[in-house]
Amino acid sequence: MSYHNPVYLFLFLPAVLLAYQLTPRKKRWMLLLLAGYFFFWTISGKLVLYLMGTTLFTHYIGLWLELLKKSCAESLEREKSSDNNSEKSQIKARKKAVREEYRKKERMVLALGVCVLLGVLGCLKYYNFFAKNLNLLLEQAGQGRIFEMKTLLLPIGISFYTLQAIGYMADVYWEKIPAQRHLGKLALFLGFFPQIMEGPISMYEQTGEDLWKGEDLRGENLSAGWSRILWGLFKKMIVADRLYVLVKAVFEHYQDYSGSIVVFAAIAYTLQLYMEFSGCMDIVIGSGRLFGVRLPENFCRPFASKNAAEFWRRWHITLGAWLKTYVFYPVSVSRMVKKWNRFGKKHLGKYLTRLGATALCLFPVWICNGLWHGPSWHYIFYGMYYFVILLAGAALEPVRAGVIRFFHINEKALYWKIPCILKTWVIVFTGELFFRANGLKAGMTMFFSIFQDFRLSVLWDGTLLDFSLDKGDYMVIFAGLLLAAGIGIIKERNLLKGKGFRDMSTPLRWAVYYGLILSVLIFGAYGIGYQQVDLIYAGF
């Protein structure tokens, strides 16, 4: 069962909504939790035990951290009242020693929690990848194989709920939130069924309490939720699933196609990924809205970005926010970066010092980003690709700023914005080519084929009709992309002056409802010639 499956849309979700409304308000959290575990079980079976185990362990670590903080406060209070005749400097020194002692204990507990969760994720998701590569290194050194390949079952959504659990523990450690004493609240936060498969990755302060409120179903939420779900289905079933046919054919048999077809497929995959992933997020966020829960947005018109850094502030927003909060910031205040800054100020100058600190902070972020997507070298390359792009952007920023000042360029003018956006598209399309390729070697071969055999004639000589897509399919894809782009431009430029879908007149709003429903029913990619396409990010 997945979010675009009829079983979810017409049976599971309506049944949960009905049962939710009939359940007493104080017990509704139980229903949502049971629905989450049932949904997880339908996909991963008994592997739901991993989610339960993660929840129990995370709850325990949070309470342990809270206990240490309480003990620290009590110890400080005892120090304060133990000797009124002591000098202030002595009292201050003892307090500092107490804080340091407990801070060290808290760091050890947090490290234990993070290592256990990452250890489980690493063993299940990355063991075979690292075992295979270590065996290759040992063979090159003349040694025999040591690590055996294993068949490991991976629970659905483990990458998503693991990050949420680590974020929760870190927030308790930083005292951003108190430890949640009610196990059910934490379990619901990690097991809310719309988020289990593909996120978005929430922080506890964003959704934890909203999930617990158990508000009655409201017409406003139902209207907003179902319209968002319909829009997600439109993007997924009309555009993304059609593009899947072309993308799959080219990327699996890339040796048979010219460079122009490879470029076309890379662009098609980028659009497929966006329409599917953002469409799935629409369904997920819409599902949460039905219950009055506002999940964080995961996309904000990324193709309007003027550089790669802005693109990643608009694309997979919650993953970027998580990496920024729990990887980038901790590294930026680490001893390593502080030592570098001291060294750089003495020997290298302000520019190189700042650039080096940026590299030290960005590198772990993009290694984590690449590995998070999967145990493969092409995902690691994908992360390093953006690391180099963003670091180059930081290195060239003074030059860019100087050019803008010298030529008195208006950065808001179209003559400047459009080339910047097109440049960003080239960066993104290239990155997604490697992201989708069946391995790093295949990605490199496809990339270099662009420069060796590039013939634009294949775009109009009928070659594109060889992918089980006819002219009607391309017209539907183009119309769907045009509609999505139009809505994006309206939102980006705020052409409606803050008025949204809910502000439309009732007849017009219902016309949109029926239009989306009929579009999905008539033009959806299903039936003879099509296969149900699994959600891409469910595999991550």
ChimeraX attribute file (.defattr): number of C-alpha atoms within 10 A of each C-alpha:
attribute: neighborCount
match mode: 1-to-1
recipient: residues
	/A:1	14
	/A:2	17
	/A:3	23
	/A:4	22
	/A:5	14
	/A:6	12
	/A:7	13
	/A:8	15
	/A:9	17
	/A:10	10
	/A:11	11
	/A:12	15
	/A:13	19
	/A:14	13
	/A:15	13
	/A:16	16
	/A:17	17
	/A:18	11
	/A:19	14
	/A:20	23
	/A:21	15
	/A:22	11
	/A:23	16
	/A:24	12
	/A:25	14
	/A:26	11
	/A:27	13
	/A:28	21
	/A:29	22
	/A:30	18
	/A:31	17
	/A:32	23
	/A:33	21
	/A:34	17
	/A:35	22
	/A:36	21
	/A:37	22
	/A:38	15
	/A:39	23
	/A:40	25
	/A:41	17
	/A:42	12
	/A:43	15
	/A:44	16
	/A:45	14
	/A:46	11
	/A:47	15
	/A:48	21
	/A:49	15
	/A:50	15
	/A:51	22
	/A:52	15
	/A:53	11
	/A:54	22
	/A:55	22
	/A:56	15
	/A:57	15
	/A:58	26
	/A:59	23
	/A:60	18
	/A:61	22
	/A:62	24
	/A:63	17
	/A:64	16
	/A:65	27
	/A:66	20
	/A:67	14
	/A:68	17
	/A:69	20
	/A:70	12
	/A:71	13
	/A:72	19
	/A:73	15
	/A:74	12
	/A:75	15
	/A:76	20
	/A:77	12
	/A:78	12
	/A:79	16
	/A:80	16
	/A:81	10
	/A:82	11
	/A:83	10
	/A:84	10
	/A:85	8
	/A:86	11
	/A:87	9
	/A:88	11
	/A:89	9
	/A:90	10
	/A:91	19
	/A:92	15
	/A:93	11
	/A:94	15
	/A:95	19
	/A:96	12
	/A:97	13
	/A:98	17
	/A:99	17
	/A:100	13
	/A:101	12
	/A:102	18
	/A:103	17
	/A:104	12
	/A:105	15
	/A:106	21
	/A:107	14
	/A:108	13
	/A:109	19
	/A:110	21
	/A:111	14
	/A:112	13
	/A:113	22
	/A:114	20
	/A:115	14
	/A:116	15
	/A:117	19
	/A:118	16
	/A:119	14
	/A:120	16
	/A:121	18
	/A:122	17
	/A:123	14
	/A:124	17
	/A:125	22
	/A:126	18
	/A:127	20
	/A:128	19
	/A:129	16
	/A:130	17
	/A:131	17
	/A:132	15
	/A:133	12
	/A:134	15
	/A:135	17
	/A:136	15
	/A:137	14
	/A:138	13
	/A:139	13
	/A:140	10
	/A:141	9
	/A:142	9
	/A:143	11
	/A:144	12
	/A:145	14
	/A:146	12
	/A:147	14
	/A:148	11
	/A:149	12
	/A:150	10
	/A:151	9
	/A:152	12
	/A:153	10
	/A:154	16
	/A:155	23
	/A:156	23
	/A:157	21
	/A:158	24
	/A:159	25
	/A:160	22
	/A:161	26
	/A:162	22
	/A:163	23
	/A:164	22
	/A:165	27
	/A:166	20
	/A:167	21
	/A:168	28
	/A:169	27
	/A:170	22
	/A:171	20
	/A:172	21
	/A:173	23
	/A:174	12
	/A:175	13
	/A:176	12
	/A:177	14
	/A:178	15
	/A:179	22
	/A:180	18
	/A:181	13
	/A:182	9
	/A:183	14
	/A:184	18
	/A:185	20
	/A:186	23
	/A:187	23
	/A:188	25
	/A:189	27
	/A:190	29
	/A:191	27
	/A:192	25
	/A:193	24
	/A:194	24
	/A:195	23
	/A:196	24
	/A:197	28
	/A:198	24
	/A:199	27
	/A:200	24
	/A:201	28
	/A:202	26
	/A:203	21
	/A:204	23
	/A:205	12
	/A:206	14
	/A:207	17
	/A:208	20
	/A:209	15
	/A:210	17
	/A:211	24
	/A:212	21
	/A:213	16
	/A:214	23
	/A:215	16
	/A:216	17
	/A:217	16
	/A:218	12
	/A:219	10
	/A:220	12
	/A:221	20
	/A:222	18
	/A:223	17
	/A:224	17
	/A:225	24
	/A:226	19
	/A:227	23
	/A:228	22
	/A:229	24
	/A:230	24
	/A:231	22
	/A:232	27
	/A:233	27
	/A:234	25
	/A:235	27
	/A:236	30
	/A:237	24
	/A:238	27
	/A:239	26
	/A:240	29
	/A:241	26
	/A:242	26
	/A:243	26
	/A:244	21
	/A:245	17
	/A:246	20
	/A:247	22
	/A:248	15
	/A:249	16
	/A:250	21
	/A:251	22
	/A:252	12
	/A:253	10
	/A:254	21
	/A:255	14
	/A:256	11
	/A:257	18
	/A:258	20
	/A:259	22
	/A:260	20
	/A:261	24
	/A:262	24
	/A:263	19
	/A:264	16
	/A:265	24
	/A:266	27
	/A:267	20
	/A:268	21
	/A:269	24
	/A:270	23
	/A:271	20
	/A:272	23
	/A:273	22
	/A:274	21
	/A:275	26
	/A:276	28
	/A:277	24
	/A:278	23
	/A:279	25
	/A:280	28
	/A:281	27
	/A:282	26
	/A:283	26
	/A:284	26
	/A:285	27
	/A:286	28
	/A:287	28
	/A:288	21
	/A:289	23
	/A:290	24
	/A:291	24
	/A:292	21
	/A:293	23
	/A:294	18
	/A:295	24
	/A:296	17
	/A:297	18
	/A:298	23
	/A:299	21
	/A:300	19
	/A:301	19
	/A:302	20
	/A:303	20
	/A:304	21
	/A:305	23
	/A:306	19
	/A:307	21
	/A:308	21
	/A:309	16
	/A:310	14
	/A:311	22
	/A:312	18
	/A:313	18
	/A:314	20
	/A:315	20
	/A:316	22
	/A:317	20
	/A:318	20
	/A:319	21
	/A:320	19
	/A:321	18
	/A:322	19
	/A:323	20
	/A:324	16
	/A:325	15
	/A:326	16
	/A:327	17
	/A:328	21
	/A:329	13
	/A:330	12
	/A:331	21
	/A:332	16
	/A:333	11
	/A:334	11
	/A:335	11
	/A:336	12
	/A:337	19
	/A:338	14
	/A:339	11
	/A:340	15
	/A:341	20
	/A:342	12
	/A:343	13
	/A:344	18
	/A:345	14
	/A:346	10
	/A:347	11
	/A:348	14
	/A:349	12
	/A:350	13
	/A:351	12
	/A:352	15
	/A:353	20
	/A:354	18
	/A:355	15
	/A:356	19
	/A:357	19
	/A:358	18
	/A:359	19
	/A:360	17
	/A:361	21
	/A:362	24
	/A:363	19
	/A:364	18
	/A:365	23
	/A:366	24
	/A:367	18
	/A:368	16
	/A:369	21
	/A:370	23
	/A:371	20
	/A:372	20
	/A:373	18
	/A:374	17
	/A:375	18
	/A:376	16
	/A:377	17
	/A:378	25
	/A:379	24
	/A:380	21
	/A:381	20
	/A:382	24
	/A:383	24
	/A:384	21
	/A:385	18
	/A:386	23
	/A:387	20
	/A:388	15
	/A:389	15
	/A:390	18
	/A:391	19
	/A:392	13
	/A:393	16
	/A:394	17
	/A:395	17
	/A:396	12
	/A:397	12
	/A:398	12
	/A:399	12
	/A:400	13
	/A:401	11
	/A:402	12
	/A:403	12
	/A:404	14
	/A:405	11
	/A:406	9
	/A:407	8
	/A:408	9
	/A:409	13
	/A:410	12
	/A:411	11
	/A:412	9
	/A:413	9
	/A:414	10
	/A:415	11
	/A:416	14
	/A:417	17
	/A:418	15
	/A:419	12
	/A:420	17
	/A:421	18
	/A:422	16
	/A:423	15
	/A:424	22
	/A:425	22
	/A:426	12
	/A:427	16
	/A:428	19
	/A:429	20
	/A:430	19
	/A:431	20
	/A:432	20
	/A:433	26
	/A:434	24
	/A:435	24
	/A:436	21
	/A:437	22
	/A:438	15
	/A:439	14
	/A:440	19
	/A:441	13
	/A:442	19
	/A:443	23
	/A:444	14
	/A:445	13
	/A:446	25
	/A:447	19
	/A:448	11
	/A:449	20
	/A:450	16
	/A:451	11
	/A:452	11
	/A:453	14
	/A:454	16
	/A:455	12
	/A:456	12
	/A:457	10
	/A:458	15
	/A:459	13
	/A:460	9
	/A:461	9
	/A:462	11
	/A:463	12
	/A:464	17
	/A:465	15
	/A:466	10
	/A:467	14
	/A:468	13
	/A:469	15
	/A:470	12
	/A:471	11
	/A:472	10
	/A:473	18
	/A:474	16
	/A:475	11
	/A:476	17
	/A:477	20
	/A:478	13
	/A:479	14
	/A:480	19
	/A:481	18
	/A:482	12
	/A:483	13
	/A:484	16
	/A:485	15
	/A:486	12
	/A:487	13
	/A:488	17
	/A:489	14
	/A:490	12
	/A:491	17
	/A:492	12
	/A:493	9
	/A:494	12
	/A:495	11
	/A:496	10
	/A:497	9
	/A:498	8
	/A:499	11
	/A:500	10
	/A:501	13
	/A:502	12
	/A:503	9
	/A:504	12
	/A:505	10
	/A:506	10
	/A:507	9
	/A:508	11
	/A:509	16
	/A:510	13
	/A:511	12
	/A:512	17
	/A:513	17
	/A:514	13
	/A:515	13
	/A:516	18
	/A:517	18
	/A:518	13
	/A:519	18
	/A:520	20
	/A:521	14
	/A:522	11
	/A:523	18
	/A:524	22
	/A:525	23
	/A:526	17
	/A:527	8
	/A:528	6
	/A:529	9
	/A:530	14
	/A:531	13
	/A:532	12
	/A:533	17
	/A:534	14
	/A:535	19
	/A:536	13
	/A:537	15
	/A:538	17
	/A:539	16
	/A:540	18
